[in-house]
Amino acid sequence: MQPLAITAGEPAGIGFDIILQSYALLQDCIVIGDKNALRERATQLGIDVTISEQACQQDNHIQVKHIATSSSVTAGMLDANNAPYVLACLDEAIMGTEAGHYSAIVTAPLHKGIINDAGIPFTGHTEYLAEKTQSQVVMLLVADQVRVALATTHLPLSQVPTHINQQLIIDITQILNQDLHNKFGIARPHIAICGLNPHAGEQGHLGHEEIEIIEPAIEHLKNNDIHVSGPYPADTLFTPKHLHNVDAVLAMYHDQGLPTLKHIGFGHAVNTTLGLPFIRTSVDHGTACDLAGSGKSDNGSLIAAVELARHQAQAKKN
C-alpha cells in the first residue's frame, strides 16, 4: 500500500509531540508539516530521531512532506499567522490521497478557535473535508469494539431538533452501513439508532420526533434490507447488554453519543470520517497547548488512529 499521510495539526499544540513519541511505529507514514519546527520540538523533547524528506526504513527516522509555517513556532503559544499553514497541510493530504499518493489520512489535532481568529471560517476537520470533497459525511468514533456515529455534529444543542429529519437519518445510516462493510469488513452490520428525547419520547409524552421522524426512517431502512433497530433511549442503549451484537450506534447529537464512548476509551479512541472518497482517521482529543513540549502528552490515540487507518486501508484493498 501507499504510505499513510499524517497531518501535524496545530504547530503550537501536541501534534508534533505525539508524532515524535510514536516515530518507531510510523515507518509506513509521511508526516505533512514543517520539518524545521518538528526538529526543534524533537530537540526540546530530547527525542533522537532523523527527520528528512527522504524515505528511509530505519526505525529512528520520520519522513516529512515539508510545508513551512508562516511564523516561528513556540510550543504552547498559538499564533493566528500559522492558521493558513494548518489548512495547507490538510489540503496537501486531501490532494495527495485523491491522487493515489497516500492510502489514508490521519489527522493530529488542530485549533478551531485560532483558525477563526485568523479570519478563516472553520468549524472542524469533518466539515472541512466534506466541503473540499463535496461529500455527505458521517462522524464515527471508535473505542475498542464500540462504534458511535452522529446524525449531527458541531451544532448548538438548541439547533439539533430542527436539523433532524427522515432523509438525514436515512442518508447517514446508509453511509454508515456501506462503510462498515467496505472499510471495516463487516458483512451485514447491525446499527442501533437512538431516540432524540429522554426515554425515546415515551410514546409522544416527551416529544414527537421519534414517532414522526425516526421510526418512519427506521422502517424505510428495514424495507431496503439494512439491519437497523430502535429508536432506543440513549441512557439504556449504552450498556453491555444492549450493545451485544450491535456493530454501531447512531446517536442524534454530539453529547448524546460521545461521553459514553470517551469514558470507555479515552486516550485510545479514534475519530474516523465516513462517506469520504478516501480513508480519514483522527485522534479523539484537542491540541492541549499547555502540554506541548513538556513530554507529558499521551500518544495512545494517535497510535490507535494509525492502526485503524491501516486496517481500513487493507479492508478497502481486499
LOVEXMAR-911102 format. One record per residue (C-alpha): x negated, y, z negated; residue in three letters. Coordinates in steps of 0.001 Angstrom, whole numbers, plus 500000, padded with zeros to 6 digits. Example, Ala and Ser with C-alpha at 12.3 -4.5 7.8 and 13.67 -1.06 7.14 Angstrom:
2
487700495500492200ALA
486330498940492860SER
***
This chain:
318
500000500000500000MET
499035503630500371GLN
497923505351497125PRO
500352506934494712LEU
500359510735494545ALA
500284512262491054ILE
501149515953490875THR
499263517549487995ALA
502120519872486957GLY
501692522983484820GLU
497913523546484553PRO
498115525075481074ALA
500060522083479759GLY
499142518476479022ILE
499405517247482619GLY
495626517344483068PHE
495148515766479636ASP
497327512704480196ILE
495880512152483667ILE
492348512243482288LEU
493282509963479386GLN
494650507441481924SER
491858507593484516TYR
490896503908484244ALA
494429502914485333LEU
494693505319488271LEU
492387503738490822GLN
495222503448493361ASP
496254507100492810CYS
495350510526494188ILE
495832513464491845VAL
497166516586493543ILE
495834519634491735GLY
492870521913491146ASP
489712519787490887LYS
487760522513489085ASN
490432523054486435ALA
490644519285485989LEU
486857519093485493ARG
486972521902482929GLU
489681520073480974ARG
487653516851481094ALA
484705518722479581THR
486957520252476915GLN
488312516807476017LEU
484900515137476142GLY
486025512642478799ILE
483203511364481041ASP
484799510926484454VAL
483795511769488021THR
486312513994489832ILE
485999514356493587SER
487974514457496822GLU
486395511188497991GLN
487826507722497468ALA
485878505526495072CYS
486526502179493405GLN
484608502949490207GLN
486652502885487008ASP
485388506295485837ASN
486484508136488972HIS
489545510253489827ILE
490276511121493444GLN
491806514573493910VAL
493646516324496718LYS
492383519797495867HIS
494807522692495681ILE
493370525759493993ALA
495126527659491234THR
495640531389491751SER
494211532303488350SER
491774530642485985SER
493340528117483629VAL
493205528164479840THR
494726525211478014ALA
497914526301476255GLY
498105529728477952MET
500920529940480507LEU
500266532198483490ASP
503040533067485964ALA
500404533663488654ASN
499912529888488839ASN
503594529097489444ALA
503175529018493265PRO
500276526582492798TYR
502513524188490846VAL
505064524142493656LEU
502326523897496314ALA
501148520665494659CYS
504686519332494748LEU
505105520358498404ASP
501878518538499326GLU
503170515394497626ALA
506501515611499451ILE
504957516195502880MET
502267513567502353GLY
504753510928501224THR
507127511650504094GLU
504163511355506474ALA
503235507960505007GLY
500004509054503293HIS
501327508202499806TYR
503530505293498778SER
505259507214495958ALA
505146510412493907ILE
504523510518490160VAL
505020513937488572THR
503362515308485455ALA
505456517927483602PRO
505906521468484833LEU
507290524508483008HIS
510621525721484415LYS
510529528979482471GLY
507184530218483767ILE
508193529431487357ILE
511316531544486893ASN
509227534252485225ASP
507215534366488461ALA
510398535332490317GLY
510994531879491819ILE
514494530475491147PRO
513906526960489830PHE
515986524520487797THR
513817521406487810GLY
511890518756489706HIS
515018516789490579THR
516900519718492084GLU
513793520945493945TYR
513202517541495536LEU
516866517295496511ALA
516781520698498206GLU
513492520043500002LYS
514701516730501434THR
518382517669501857GLN
519336514642499760SER
522056513875497265GLN
520091512545494333VAL
520637510734491065VAL
518538511254487937MET
517822507880486342LEU
515843507394483143LEU
514358504029482276VAL
513166502717478898ALA
512412499033478535ASP
515470497316480071GLN
517833500272479548VAL
518597502477482559ARG
520740505600482306VAL
521850507669485315ALA
523502511079485152LEU
526536512315487067ALA
525491515912486278THR
522017517068485286THR
520924520525484129HIS
524243522264483563LEU
525617524206480600PRO
527998521903478757LEU
530910524275479429SER
530490523711483191GLN
530366519903483137VAL
534155519207483377PRO
534532521418486463THR
531760519515488244HIS
533178516041487555ILE
535344514763490405ASN
536178511442492027GLN
533937511883495053GLN
530936512808492887LEU
531311509659490786ILE
531765507527493905ILE
528734509034495656ASP
526460508867492598ILE
527434505252491870THR
526863504193495481GLN
523360505727495450ILE
522646504107492092LEU
523871500720493310ASN
521832500933496520GLN
518554501937494839ASP
518920499435492011LEU
518988496867494789HIS
516310498362497073ASN
513860499836494556LYS
514396497603491515PHE
515100494352493322GLY
518426493684491529ILE
520608491557493803ALA
524028492687492507ARG
523738495458489913PRO
526333495858487171HIS
526934499557486452ILE
528845500601483327ALA
530473504036483533ILE
531037506344480562CYS
534115508420479994GLY
533758512169479690LEU
535702512716476470ASN
535410511202472985PRO
536913507682472902HIS
537047507876476736ALA
540031510211476439GLY
542092507880474206GLU
544792507313476838GLN
545109511018477543GLY
545312512245473953HIS
541738513606474083LEU
541563514632477710GLY
542817513568481137HIS
539584513293483157GLU
539380509535482587GLU
542909508910483859ILE
542898511407486713GLU
539281511206487929ILE
537067508461486508ILE
539452505476486572GLU
540519506066490220PRO
536851506385491204ALA
536055503090489488ILE
538954501406491270GLU
537699502708494630HIS
534197501386493915LEU
535529497962492943LYS
537526497821496163ASN
534259498442498008ASN
532561495464496335ASP
530436497439493857ILE
530183495819490439HIS
531314498565488041VAL
533191498646484762SER
534585501306482443GLY
535226504024481569PRO
533717503330478163TYR
533346505560475102PRO
529676506513475090ALA
529348506071471318ASP
530089502331471583THR
528681501588475047LEU
525108502298473911PHE
524886499263471655THR
523142495945472408PRO
526421494047472537LYS
527952496262475199HIS
524737496730477198LEU
524296492974477582HIS
524316492115481314ASN
524525495813482256VAL
521834496943484730ASP
522515500678484426ALA
524818503127482656VAL
526283506155484422LEU
526688508986481893ALA
528719512077482725MET
526209514648481441TYR
522631515065480247HIS
523068514904476485ASP
525627512118476626GLN
523197509559478002GLY
519659510662477258LEU
519470510958473452PRO
520050507225473005THR
517627506301475776LEU
514904508541474384LYS
515468507104470922HIS
514916503648472390ILE
511877504527474444GLY
510420507930473633PHE
506783508022474637GLY
507142505365477328HIS
510413506265479041ALA
510345507224482717VAL
512438509623484782ASN
512994508464488370THR
514943510205491124THR
517170508000493270LEU
518626508948496646GLY
515402510478497989LEU
513758509203501196PRO
510770508228499033PHE
509994506983495512ILE
509547509509492722ARG
508936508823489036THR
508022511201486241SER
507125511423482580VAL
510034511929480200ASP
508519514892478309HIS
507595518524478772GLY
504349520443479071THR
503566520529475311ALA
501250523503475776CYS
500452523525472066ASP
498711520157472505LEU
496876520948475743ALA
493136520488475418GLY
493404519035471910SER
493028515364472795GLY
496222514584470858LYS
498534514071473854SER
500304510728474307ASP
499816509357477835ASN
502221506416477406GLY
504983507903479553SER
502578508658482421LEU
501276505091482398ILE
504858503806482421ALA
505755506185485286ALA
502806504960487354VAL
503692501325486673GLU
507333501890487645LEU
506297503686490848ALA
504084500727491754ARG
506928498302491015HIS
509408500280493132GLN
506933500662495995ALA
506318496911496018GLN
510047496126495817ALA
510729498526498697LYS
507943496967500741LYS
509300493470500114ASN
***
